Structures are given as structure tokens and as C-alpha cells.
Amino acid sequence: MKSKTTALITPSNKRTSATMATASQWRRTWQGLKRDRMLYLIASPMLLFFLIFKYVPMWGILIAFKNYTPYVGFWDSPWVGLEHFRRFFGNESFFLLLRNTLAINLLNLIFFFPMPILLSLMLNEVRREWLKRIIQSIIYLPHFLSWVIIVGITYLMLSTSSGFINKLLDALGYEKIDFLTSQGMFWGLLTLQSIWKEVGWGTVIFLAAIASVDTQLFEAARMDGAGRFRQIWHVTLPAIRNVIIILLILRIGHMMDVGFEQVYLMMNGAVSDVADVFDTYVYRSGIQQAQFSYSTAVGLFKSIIGVILVVLTNRLAKKFGEDGIY
């Protein structure tokens, strides 16, 4: 009996079964597409955006391994392998750029990242809705200002010759302070600018997460005698912990990105040693000096480090029992 059953399972039967399974899978996929066609239609503009502006341009990273010349063309430019990467790592500016980039991002991570969380917790405790809406409108406003305006306001406030604060210090009999040309203050100024501009907008996600917390948890905490601070510590923060971890992972993934516009506008000759970062270096070498392949190699290095940081921090978060981003 066993031999007869085995004889019935032939290669042709296996191929037929696999073909039927594949056809059934395609049928289910088509039925799903047909059922959710309006959702896919709504999502199609965003999918096309990512396809055209994110994935298709990724072919451009090939010039990091070529000696690209516009006159020769993309495909006909000669291959040089890892030559541009060796040149970049051997450059005396590499460690200076790395130090400045990591220092600015660490300050943002330590001081800027917790601020939207703290501000969201404080706003959540405001019981008068009209007052809460006014405060939110005020703190959201700087997000919609460009970095040109933010830096212009900074110069109007801190300039040595005509800045409001230095004029006030001079009127009070104190010496003027060189805020904008002091290397020791530059990283702090960038951090304060980022906090003022983006802290309000950063509360949007955290306020939404807090609003989704089950109110019965707060009622139970109050019945147990917990005050406001105890409710925040034992109910609110644990409830939004997953959101905090996900945003922290994404923020660490941008440790090699500072933000070109802010740094470039704040940079001057006196602070160039602490202001020059990978973004300004790519602009200088790629746009001003037309070293397209070399600057692409620098940008690719940044991207690879960012991916590695995201993967490592995500694994670390999962090891501690968090969900992570994937």
C-alpha cells in the first residue's frame, strides 16, 4: 500500500500542485487589489513620489565608485573602485568633520530630544482647552519659519555691534559678549535654535500618543492615591514608551546629519573649526569644487553609517523587550 501511494506522487503531479497553488495565490492577490482598489488609488501619488524621487535616483550612488565627468557621461566614466573612500578617510579633515557632526547631534539628542516629551506632558496637564490651544499655536509658530529667518533673528539678538542683548549689556555697563564668533558657544547656539524652532512641532506626535491612553488607568491611579506626578511617571510615560523608543531609534539614525542650512548660515571664519560638518563639506566639495564622485562617496558613507545605527539601536531595543521599528 505504501509503494502504491508513493507511486502516485510523480514529478508531474508536484508541478501541477505548485502551478495550482501559484494560480490560487495570484487569484487572491488580484481579489485583494480589486477589493482595496480605492485605497491603492489614494496611495498611488505617494508611491510614485517615492519611486521617482527616492528609488530611481539611487542609481546615482554608482558615481561614488567612478571618476565621473559630465562630458563623458554616467555610464562611460571610468571605474575607480574605493579610491574616493580611501581619499576621504585619509583626509586630515575627516576626524574634524566627525567630531563636529557627532558633538552637535549628541547635544541635540541630550537636550532637544527630551524637550517635546516634557512639553507634551506639561500641555496635557493644562485643563482649560482655550489656554491649551493658545499655547500650542504659539509654540508651533517657529516651525513654519525658515532657517534664514531664524538665523536673522539670532543675528538681531546676539550680534556684537547691533544685537539687542549686547546693546542691553553695554547700557548696563557690562562688556559685550561675542556670541556669534565664539567657538565655545557655537554648538550651544545651534542646539538652542533647534529647540526654539522645532520643540513645539515635536509635541504633535507625543500629544496624540498621550490622548490615546486609556482614561481608566488614570482613574485607577487616582483611586490608589497617586498625584499628578505619580500618574505621569507610572501611567503616561509607560503608555507612550513605544512611541519614544521608535522616535529615538529614528533620531539616532540621523546622527550623521546635522542640517546643512542651519550650520551653513551660522558659519563664519571664526568658528569654522567647530562648524564644519559632513553636510557643509559635501556642499563645498561637490557643488563649489565640482568633485561629484568624491562628494557622493562622502554622502554614501553617511547613509551607510545611518543604516547601521538604525539596525543596531533597533536590535538593542528589541533585546530590552521593546517593539522597535520593524
LOFIPA-901976 format. One record per residue (C-alpha): residue number from 1; x, y, z; residue in one letter. Coordinates in Angstrom, 3 decimals. Layout:
// LOFIPA-901976
{n->NUM	x->X	y->Y	z->Z	res->a};
...
END
This chain:
// LOFIPA-901976
{n->1	x->0.000	y->0.000	z->0.000	res->m};
{n->2	x->2.829	y->2.322	z->0.822	res->k};
{n->3	x->4.503	y->1.693	z->-2.529	res->s};
{n->4	x->1.269	y->2.386	z->-4.426	res->k};
{n->5	x->0.799	y->5.711	z->-2.630	res->t};
{n->6	x->4.375	y->6.700	z->-3.368	res->t};
{n->7	x->3.939	y->5.808	z->-6.997	res->a};
{n->8	x->1.000	y->8.178	z->-7.297	res->l};
{n->9	x->3.181	y->11.207	z->-6.256	res->i};
{n->10	x->5.016	y->11.861	z->-9.504	res->t};
{n->11	x->7.051	y->14.936	z->-10.574	res->p};
{n->12	x->4.257	y->15.939	z->-12.921	res->s};
{n->13	x->1.763	y->15.848	z->-10.043	res->n};
{n->14	x->4.106	y->18.013	z->-7.963	res->k};
{n->15	x->4.395	y->20.561	z->-10.790	res->r};
{n->16	x->0.633	y->20.585	z->-11.204	res->t};
{n->17	x->0.111	y->21.180	z->-7.484	res->s};
{n->18	x->2.695	y->24.001	z->-7.461	res->a};
{n->19	x->1.063	y->25.599	z->-10.510	res->t};
{n->20	x->-2.363	y->25.427	z->-8.897	res->m};
{n->21	x->-1.011	y->26.927	z->-5.664	res->a};
{n->22	x->0.634	y->29.775	z->-7.593	res->t};
{n->23	x->-2.552	y->30.427	z->-9.560	res->a};
{n->24	x->-4.574	y->30.448	z->-6.343	res->s};
{n->25	x->-2.124	y->32.908	z->-4.759	res->q};
{n->26	x->-2.296	y->35.253	z->-7.765	res->w};
{n->27	x->-6.098	y->35.000	z->-7.678	res->r};
{n->28	x->-6.193	y->36.014	z->-4.012	res->r};
{n->29	x->-3.769	y->38.870	z->-4.695	res->t};
{n->30	x->-5.884	y->40.135	z->-7.580	res->w};
{n->31	x->-9.038	y->39.895	z->-5.488	res->q};
{n->32	x->-7.331	y->41.881	z->-2.719	res->g};
{n->33	x->-6.230	y->44.561	z->-5.199	res->l};
{n->34	x->-9.713	y->44.730	z->-6.669	res->k};
{n->35	x->-11.319	y->44.952	z->-3.226	res->r};
{n->36	x->-8.991	y->47.705	z->-1.953	res->d};
{n->37	x->-8.545	y->49.499	z->-5.280	res->r};
{n->38	x->-9.645	y->52.885	z->-3.879	res->m};
{n->39	x->-7.067	y->52.677	z->-1.082	res->l};
{n->40	x->-4.309	y->51.868	z->-3.570	res->y};
{n->41	x->-5.526	y->54.695	z->-5.807	res->l};
{n->42	x->-5.287	y->57.139	z->-2.901	res->i};
{n->43	x->-1.790	y->55.859	z->-2.023	res->a};
{n->44	x->-0.542	y->55.888	z->-5.621	res->s};
{n->45	x->0.693	y->59.549	z->-5.665	res->p};
{n->46	x->2.891	y->58.914	z->-2.628	res->m};
{n->47	x->4.138	y->55.616	z->-4.073	res->l};
{n->48	x->5.017	y->57.375	z->-7.331	res->l};
{n->49	x->6.772	y->60.124	z->-5.384	res->f};
{n->50	x->8.999	y->57.641	z->-3.575	res->f};
{n->51	x->9.613	y->55.678	z->-6.761	res->l};
{n->52	x->10.591	y->58.688	z->-8.862	res->i};
{n->53	x->12.426	y->60.828	z->-6.313	res->f};
{n->54	x->13.802	y->58.235	z->-3.862	res->k};
{n->55	x->14.432	y->54.918	z->-5.600	res->y};
{n->56	x->15.256	y->55.882	z->-9.203	res->v};
{n->57	x->17.939	y->58.428	z->-8.115	res->p};
{n->58	x->19.658	y->55.679	z->-6.096	res->m};
{n->59	x->21.414	y->54.679	z->-9.326	res->w};
{n->60	x->23.370	y->57.895	z->-8.863	res->g};
{n->61	x->25.381	y->56.400	z->-5.987	res->i};
{n->62	x->27.332	y->54.439	z->-8.619	res->l};
{n->63	x->29.374	y->57.547	z->-9.352	res->i};
{n->64	x->30.891	y->57.166	z->-5.875	res->a};
{n->65	x->32.837	y->54.268	z->-7.410	res->f};
{n->66	x->33.631	y->56.103	z->-10.650	res->k};
{n->67	x->35.630	y->59.118	z->-11.734	res->n};
{n->68	x->32.516	y->60.845	z->-13.015	res->y};
{n->69	x->32.833	y->63.557	z->-15.641	res->t};
{n->70	x->29.698	y->65.208	z->-17.072	res->p};
{n->71	x->31.249	y->65.403	z->-20.542	res->y};
{n->72	x->31.932	y->61.659	z->-20.632	res->v};
{n->73	x->28.586	y->60.656	z->-19.142	res->g};
{n->74	x->27.288	y->58.466	z->-16.363	res->f};
{n->75	x->27.942	y->55.047	z->-17.907	res->w};
{n->76	x->31.200	y->55.825	z->-19.734	res->d};
{n->77	x->33.033	y->57.357	z->-16.767	res->s};
{n->78	x->35.876	y->55.068	z->-15.636	res->p};
{n->79	x->35.579	y->52.902	z->-12.532	res->w};
{n->80	x->37.933	y->53.712	z->-9.663	res->v};
{n->81	x->36.547	y->51.366	z->-7.001	res->g};
{n->82	x->37.047	y->52.578	z->-3.435	res->l};
{n->83	x->39.538	y->55.299	z->-4.359	res->e};
{n->84	x->37.256	y->58.175	z->-3.260	res->h};
{n->85	x->36.551	y->56.487	z->0.083	res->f};
{n->86	x->40.276	y->55.966	z->0.747	res->r};
{n->87	x->40.910	y->59.597	z->-0.123	res->r};
{n->88	x->38.139	y->60.743	z->2.234	res->f};
{n->89	x->39.261	y->58.594	z->5.184	res->f};
{n->90	x->42.836	y->59.698	z->4.641	res->g};
{n->91	x->41.893	y->63.381	z->4.568	res->n};
{n->92	x->43.062	y->65.334	z->7.608	res->e};
{n->93	x->39.600	y->66.936	z->7.838	res->s};
{n->94	x->37.827	y->63.600	z->8.345	res->f};
{n->95	x->38.184	y->63.421	z->12.137	res->f};
{n->96	x->37.375	y->67.139	z->12.471	res->l};
{n->97	x->34.153	y->66.654	z->10.499	res->l};
{n->98	x->33.307	y->63.528	z->12.505	res->l};
{n->99	x->33.901	y->65.289	z->15.818	res->r};
{n->100	x->31.771	y->68.308	z->14.933	res->n};
{n->101	x->28.928	y->66.247	z->13.490	res->t};
{n->102	x->28.737	y->63.846	z->16.441	res->l};
{n->103	x->29.095	y->66.624	z->19.026	res->a};
{n->104	x->26.227	y->68.678	z->17.574	res->i};
{n->105	x->23.999	y->65.617	z->17.271	res->n};
{n->106	x->24.802	y->64.409	z->20.790	res->l};
{n->107	x->23.824	y->67.803	z->22.190	res->l};
{n->108	x->20.568	y->67.636	z->20.234	res->n};
{n->109	x->19.976	y->64.100	z->21.471	res->l};
{n->110	x->20.596	y->65.020	z->25.109	res->i};
{n->111	x->18.839	y->68.397	z->25.268	res->f};
{n->112	x->16.499	y->68.662	z->22.276	res->f};
{n->113	x->15.011	y->65.151	z->22.099	res->f};
{n->114	x->13.514	y->65.117	z->25.651	res->p};
{n->115	x->12.059	y->68.632	z->25.339	res->m};
{n->116	x->8.974	y->67.730	z->23.220	res->p};
{n->117	x->8.208	y->64.921	z->25.677	res->i};
{n->118	x->8.399	y->67.247	z->28.678	res->l};
{n->119	x->6.401	y->69.945	z->26.904	res->l};
{n->120	x->3.725	y->67.421	z->25.888	res->s};
{n->121	x->3.389	y->66.230	z->29.477	res->l};
{n->122	x->3.043	y->69.821	z->30.657	res->m};
{n->123	x->0.471	y->70.691	z->27.980	res->l};
{n->124	x->-1.524	y->67.604	z->28.832	res->n};
{n->125	x->-1.935	y->68.921	z->32.388	res->e};
{n->126	x->-3.483	y->72.196	z->31.185	res->v};
{n->127	x->-7.213	y->71.783	z->31.887	res->r};
{n->128	x->-8.540	y->74.876	z->30.111	res->r};
{n->129	x->-8.829	y->73.986	z->26.430	res->e};
{n->130	x->-8.751	y->77.593	z->25.185	res->w};
{n->131	x->-5.482	y->78.234	z->27.023	res->l};
{n->132	x->-4.037	y->74.962	z->25.770	res->k};
{n->133	x->-4.865	y->75.865	z->22.149	res->r};
{n->134	x->-3.273	y->79.311	z->22.506	res->i};
{n->135	x->-0.068	y->77.835	z->23.935	res->i};
{n->136	x->0.072	y->75.224	z->21.171	res->q};
{n->137	x->-0.374	y->77.861	z->18.472	res->s};
{n->138	x->2.443	y->79.959	z->19.925	res->i};
{n->139	x->4.933	y->77.110	z->20.227	res->i};
{n->140	x->4.042	y->75.702	z->16.768	res->y};
{n->141	x->4.724	y->79.008	z->15.010	res->l};
{n->142	x->8.585	y->78.858	z->14.837	res->p};
{n->143	x->8.396	y->75.554	z->12.911	res->h};
{n->144	x->6.912	y->77.395	z->9.925	res->f};
{n->145	x->9.761	y->79.913	z->9.814	res->l};
{n->146	x->12.688	y->79.163	z->7.515	res->s};
{n->147	x->16.217	y->78.841	z->8.847	res->w};
{n->148	x->17.075	y->82.097	z->7.078	res->v};
{n->149	x->14.585	y->83.928	z->9.300	res->i};
{n->150	x->15.703	y->82.042	z->12.423	res->i};
{n->151	x->19.355	y->82.918	z->11.808	res->v};
{n->152	x->18.369	y->86.508	z->11.000	res->g};
{n->153	x->16.597	y->86.792	z->14.354	res->i};
{n->154	x->19.660	y->85.277	z->16.038	res->t};
{n->155	x->21.898	y->87.937	z->14.495	res->y};
{n->156	x->19.496	y->90.688	z->15.521	res->l};
{n->157	x->19.564	y->89.425	z->19.105	res->m};
{n->158	x->23.221	y->88.380	z->19.514	res->l};
{n->159	x->25.298	y->90.442	z->17.109	res->s};
{n->160	x->28.218	y->92.201	z->18.800	res->t};
{n->161	x->27.706	y->95.516	z->17.012	res->s};
{n->162	x->23.926	y->95.839	z->16.798	res->s};
{n->163	x->22.459	y->92.911	z->18.730	res->g};
{n->164	x->19.759	y->93.669	z->21.283	res->f};
{n->165	x->21.373	y->91.667	z->24.099	res->i};
{n->166	x->24.794	y->93.255	z->23.622	res->n};
{n->167	x->23.248	y->96.710	z->23.459	res->k};
{n->168	x->21.470	y->95.948	z->26.720	res->l};
{n->169	x->24.703	y->94.720	z->28.311	res->l};
{n->170	x->26.511	y->97.838	z->27.120	res->d};
{n->171	x->23.783	y->100.074	z->28.537	res->a};
{n->172	x->24.067	y->98.300	z->31.901	res->l};
{n->173	x->27.834	y->98.803	z->31.946	res->g};
{n->174	x->28.878	y->95.228	z->31.125	res->y};
{n->175	x->31.245	y->94.088	z->28.412	res->e};
{n->176	x->29.803	y->92.841	z->25.162	res->k};
{n->177	x->29.873	y->89.094	z->24.504	res->i};
{n->178	x->30.949	y->87.646	z->21.158	res->d};
{n->179	x->28.155	y->85.094	z->20.848	res->f};
{n->180	x->28.435	y->84.548	z->17.105	res->l};
{n->181	x->32.233	y->84.330	z->16.841	res->t};
{n->182	x->32.913	y->82.224	z->19.936	res->s};
{n->183	x->33.832	y->78.615	z->19.211	res->q};
{n->184	x->32.817	y->77.578	z->22.708	res->g};
{n->185	x->29.258	y->78.865	z->22.214	res->m};
{n->186	x->28.619	y->77.701	z->18.654	res->f};
{n->187	x->27.316	y->74.184	z->19.387	res->w};
{n->188	x->25.124	y->75.522	z->22.188	res->g};
{n->189	x->23.634	y->78.183	z->19.901	res->l};
{n->190	x->22.731	y->75.552	z->17.312	res->l};
{n->191	x->21.051	y->73.433	z->19.984	res->t};
{n->192	x->19.067	y->76.382	z->21.347	res->l};
{n->193	x->17.966	y->77.322	z->17.840	res->q};
{n->194	x->16.763	y->73.783	z->17.162	res->s};
{n->195	x->14.866	y->73.678	z->20.454	res->i};
{n->196	x->13.143	y->77.001	z->19.841	res->w};
{n->197	x->12.221	y->76.186	z->16.253	res->k};
{n->198	x->11.130	y->72.538	z->16.471	res->e};
{n->199	x->10.195	y->71.718	z->20.069	res->v};
{n->200	x->6.582	y->72.801	z->19.589	res->g};
{n->201	x->6.126	y->70.804	z->16.413	res->w};
{n->202	x->7.696	y->67.780	z->18.086	res->g};
{n->203	x->4.874	y->67.704	z->20.619	res->t};
{n->204	x->2.307	y->66.765	z->17.945	res->v};
{n->205	x->3.160	y->63.049	z->17.985	res->i};
{n->206	x->3.523	y->62.842	z->21.761	res->f};
{n->207	x->0.251	y->64.657	z->22.443	res->l};
{n->208	x->-1.504	y->62.260	z->20.074	res->a};
{n->209	x->0.071	y->59.320	z->21.902	res->a};
{n->210	x->-0.966	y->60.709	z->25.291	res->i};
{n->211	x->-4.521	y->61.279	z->24.052	res->a};
{n->212	x->-4.780	y->57.570	z->23.173	res->s};
{n->213	x->-4.004	y->56.440	z->26.742	res->v};
{n->214	x->-6.961	y->54.726	z->28.420	res->d};
{n->215	x->-8.522	y->57.173	z->30.886	res->t};
{n->216	x->-9.464	y->54.284	z->33.172	res->q};
{n->217	x->-5.775	y->53.895	z->34.001	res->l};
{n->218	x->-5.682	y->57.453	z->35.351	res->f};
{n->219	x->-8.873	y->56.877	z->37.319	res->e};
{n->220	x->-7.427	y->53.725	z->38.870	res->a};
{n->221	x->-4.206	y->55.581	z->39.737	res->a};
{n->222	x->-6.199	y->58.373	z->41.403	res->r};
{n->223	x->-8.181	y->55.844	z->43.402	res->m};
{n->224	x->-4.873	y->54.392	z->44.607	res->d};
{n->225	x->-3.869	y->57.838	z->45.831	res->g};
{n->226	x->-1.487	y->58.790	z->43.036	res->a};
{n->227	x->-0.977	y->62.506	z->42.451	res->g};
{n->228	x->-0.264	y->64.247	z->39.169	res->r};
{n->229	x->3.442	y->63.394	z->39.107	res->f};
{n->230	x->2.803	y->59.783	z->40.078	res->r};
{n->231	x->0.240	y->59.469	z->37.258	res->q};
{n->232	x->2.720	y->60.878	z->34.762	res->i};
{n->233	x->5.500	y->58.556	z->35.939	res->w};
{n->234	x->3.512	y->55.347	z->36.342	res->h};
{n->235	x->0.783	y->55.741	z->33.689	res->v};
{n->236	x->1.543	y->58.317	z->30.981	res->t};
{n->237	x->5.230	y->57.631	z->30.376	res->l};
{n->238	x->4.888	y->53.799	z->30.260	res->p};
{n->239	x->1.912	y->54.173	z->27.886	res->a};
{n->240	x->3.884	y->56.279	z->25.365	res->i};
{n->241	x->7.181	y->54.417	z->25.839	res->r};
{n->242	x->6.918	y->52.634	z->22.476	res->n};
{n->243	x->6.494	y->55.952	z->20.666	res->v};
{n->244	x->9.504	y->57.403	z->22.483	res->i};
{n->245	x->11.655	y->54.369	z->21.596	res->i};
{n->246	x->10.671	y->54.459	z->17.909	res->i};
{n->247	x->11.431	y->58.173	z->17.591	res->l};
{n->248	x->14.699	y->57.687	z->19.487	res->l};
{n->249	x->15.779	y->54.954	z->17.051	res->i};
{n->250	x->14.963	y->57.173	z->14.077	res->l};
{n->251	x->16.783	y->60.098	z->15.690	res->r};
{n->252	x->19.910	y->58.025	z->16.262	res->i};
{n->253	x->19.745	y->57.011	z->12.606	res->g};
{n->254	x->20.298	y->60.685	z->11.744	res->h};
{n->255	x->23.407	y->61.059	z->13.882	res->m};
{n->256	x->25.475	y->61.844	z->10.780	res->m};
{n->257	x->23.032	y->64.532	z->9.593	res->d};
{n->258	x->23.155	y->67.949	z->11.165	res->v};
{n->259	x->21.136	y->70.056	z->8.768	res->g};
{n->260	x->23.045	y->71.927	z->6.111	res->f};
{n->261	x->21.067	y->75.164	z->6.030	res->e};
{n->262	x->21.293	y->75.987	z->9.732	res->q};
{n->263	x->25.011	y->75.294	z->10.034	res->v};
{n->264	x->25.896	y->76.984	z->6.742	res->y};
{n->265	x->24.055	y->80.187	z->7.665	res->l};
{n->266	x->25.586	y->80.308	z->11.153	res->m};
{n->267	x->29.124	y->79.536	z->9.988	res->m};
{n->268	x->31.788	y->82.223	z->9.780	res->n};
{n->269	x->35.564	y->82.248	z->9.630	res->g};
{n->270	x->35.989	y->82.483	z->13.402	res->a};
{n->271	x->34.009	y->79.296	z->14.117	res->v};
{n->272	x->34.817	y->77.220	z->11.015	res->s};
{n->273	x->36.851	y->74.705	z->13.058	res->d};
{n->274	x->33.794	y->73.751	z->15.122	res->v};
{n->275	x->31.143	y->74.437	z->12.453	res->a};
{n->276	x->32.374	y->72.392	z->9.502	res->d};
{n->277	x->30.326	y->69.171	z->9.281	res->v};
{n->278	x->29.757	y->66.489	z->6.656	res->f};
{n->279	x->26.877	y->68.401	z->5.059	res->d};
{n->280	x->28.860	y->71.601	z->4.529	res->t};
{n->281	x->31.856	y->69.566	z->3.357	res->y};
{n->282	x->29.722	y->67.786	z->0.735	res->v};
{n->283	x->28.386	y->71.138	z->-0.472	res->y};
{n->284	x->31.856	y->72.628	z->-0.681	res->r};
{n->285	x->33.476	y->69.694	z->-2.457	res->s};
{n->286	x->30.527	y->68.689	z->-4.630	res->g};
{n->287	x->28.909	y->71.967	z->-5.664	res->i};
{n->288	x->31.634	y->74.567	z->-5.342	res->q};
{n->289	x->34.554	y->72.397	z->-6.457	res->q};
{n->290	x->32.585	y->70.089	z->-8.814	res->a};
{n->291	x->34.012	y->66.889	z->-7.260	res->q};
{n->292	x->30.825	y->64.960	z->-7.880	res->f};
{n->293	x->32.133	y->61.437	z->-7.339	res->s};
{n->294	x->34.054	y->62.375	z->-4.210	res->y};
{n->295	x->31.104	y->64.179	z->-2.591	res->s};
{n->296	x->28.813	y->61.267	z->-3.491	res->t};
{n->297	x->31.197	y->58.922	z->-1.697	res->a};
{n->298	x->31.012	y->61.129	z->1.408	res->v};
{n->299	x->27.216	y->61.158	z->1.263	res->g};
{n->300	x->27.124	y->57.371	z->0.793	res->l};
{n->301	x->29.355	y->56.942	z->3.839	res->f};
{n->302	x->26.897	y->58.993	z->5.900	res->k};
{n->303	x->23.955	y->56.911	z->4.683	res->s};
{n->304	x->25.664	y->53.597	z->5.446	res->i};
{n->305	x->26.521	y->54.720	z->8.987	res->i};
{n->306	x->22.909	y->55.853	z->9.464	res->g};
{n->307	x->21.550	y->52.458	z->8.393	res->v};
{n->308	x->23.993	y->50.654	z->10.688	res->i};
{n->309	x->22.964	y->52.833	z->13.642	res->l};
{n->310	x->19.264	y->52.201	z->12.993	res->v};
{n->311	x->19.785	y->48.418	z->12.799	res->v};
{n->312	x->21.916	y->48.308	z->15.950	res->l};
{n->313	x->19.630	y->50.501	z->18.052	res->t};
{n->314	x->16.573	y->48.599	z->16.831	res->n};
{n->315	x->18.151	y->45.284	z->17.877	res->r};
{n->316	x->19.115	y->46.782	z->21.220	res->l};
{n->317	x->15.550	y->47.996	z->21.769	res->a};
{n->318	x->14.157	y->44.544	z->20.971	res->k};
{n->319	x->16.639	y->42.963	z->23.352	res->k};
{n->320	x->15.126	y->45.099	z->26.122	res->f};
{n->321	x->11.620	y->43.981	z->25.182	res->g};
{n->322	x->10.533	y->46.940	z->23.031	res->e};
{n->323	x->8.803	y->46.651	z->19.655	res->d};
{n->324	x->11.298	y->48.643	z->17.591	res->g};
{n->325	x->10.545	y->49.962	z->14.123	res->i};
{n->326	x->10.488	y->46.580	z->12.360	res->y};
END
